[in-house]
Amino acid sequence: MNAYIEAFVNAFKGTVDWTINSITFQVPFYQNYFWGLVLLSLVVWGLEIAFPWRKNQPIIRKDFWLDAFYMFFNFFLFAIVIEGFYADLKLLFGHLGITMQSLAIVHIGHWPVWLQLLVFFVVLDFVQWFTHILLHKVPAFWQFHKVHHSVEQMGFAAHLRYHWMENILYKPLKTLGLMVLGGVEPQLAYAAYFLAIAIGHLNHANVKITWGPLKYIFNNPVMHLWHHAAVLPKGQTSGVNFGISLSLWDYLFKTNYIPNENGNIPLGFDGLKQFPKSFWGQLVYGFGKKSANRK
């Protein structure tokens, strides 16, 4: 028991120190998520201001500051709270003989750096795509995912507006999915994660990007806006366009849907007007009476 307490405390303190060191520029630039997130957000916000897709949408759109708070809450504050529990789980799995190395099927550490990054990024994205589908199709999960779909005016910061339970659901599945890869350099993992964040910011931004022929590979703001549409196509009651960074999974598995490039479609789901508007109301949402409906 003492080992678990020690692991919990060390992980908690380590995450606090890492966050403080990031803010005070004591973390290498390629690992500094804090200032990387700030810089990326300012750049994408600048694109929204300079090249707005929805020209009638305010620069400080509805819930802008709520979404900005969510970015730092989910990425840093909640990470501090939960990291100790993950450390205990890692210790428990270690005692059971389950480690990142023990389940590795493909060891890619000796591959060229660019190929390692590509494989890691694609595997990570597929796991996230599959998890995203579960968030829509499993009624209990959908209740938590409604927080993300409660956005009424789309903008870059909406990317990280999501219920804290999604951290609980996503991280173990991502970890298990990536355990099949062995020997990945940590800096490559940082690069892949941050690339995914950059693409996610763009996908939620008020800019019109389709990538031309590359739209069949990379997700984009037009495609993702239809993922948030209040009205779904017939026969797709759980949702469409589930891609995170890559759109190719949706095209491969026939969950793609872009009827037009209208940027002014209604967003949300049935019952959005009754959905909690405050952070605290959304924080506890999903643990009470549930509805199985997607819309």
Phi, psi and omega in degrees: 000321180299325180296323180288321177297316180297317179297319180298310183296316181297320180292319179298309181296322180297320180290322176298313180298317180299319180294314179297316179296327177294314181297325183265018174062033178256010177248137179308146187303325183283354176244000186273086181294328185298300182286334174297317179294318179298311181297314180300317181297319179295320180295313182290323176298321176299321176296320177299318182290319184281325185228062184291135176282309175266096189290339179273354181281130181298152175298315172265084187286176178301130179068020180303311184287328175298315180294322178298320177295319179303323181303313183280329178295307184291325186274333185233303184298313181291328177300322178296316183295318191267342189299327179297322179293320177296324178296320178293321177296318178299319179294319179297314179298323178298319178294334178270002179083015180256114179228173178299330182275327187292332182259002182295129178261321180237122177264115187249006184300334182267359179284163174303147185304317183296326181285322175301313181298318181297311182295315180300315182296316182292317179296315178302316183292321179296318179298319179292322177299314180296318178296321179298320177298319178299323180298332180270325188269333178272115186308318181295321179291323182299327179302320178287322184290343177302330180304315179294324183273005177277000177295129180255334174232118189281138176200169189306320185291342177296341179307317185253020168274102176206156182295143182299336178294338177294329173299320180294322183280319186287311191299313178299320180292321176297318180297314180296319180296324183273353178292345178287344180260133180242146173082016180287131178292137182304321181295332176289323177297317177301315181298316181295317180297317184287328174298319178296322178295318179299314179295320179297319176301313180296321182297332180263355186285157176275060176224151181259103178231132177237346180070009179062224179299339180285357179297339178281355178246312185255138174294162183205166184301324180293312181296318185286333178299322179291338173295328181268003184299140179290330181249121182260156179293154180301132179088357180239056187290344179269346179130174180219168174051064184277358184304143176267286175259324183253137177269347189300330180295321179293321178290324180291321185256015171061039174248016179277147180199110175221086183291331178197179182250032177288124182269001186248033180282151176294140181246157175119216184200166178298133181092008182298326182296333180268356183288143180305137181263339183269158177300317184292324177294320179287333181299323184257001182293145176104352181257359179256219179294133186246150173243138183276354184287141176284318191278000000 
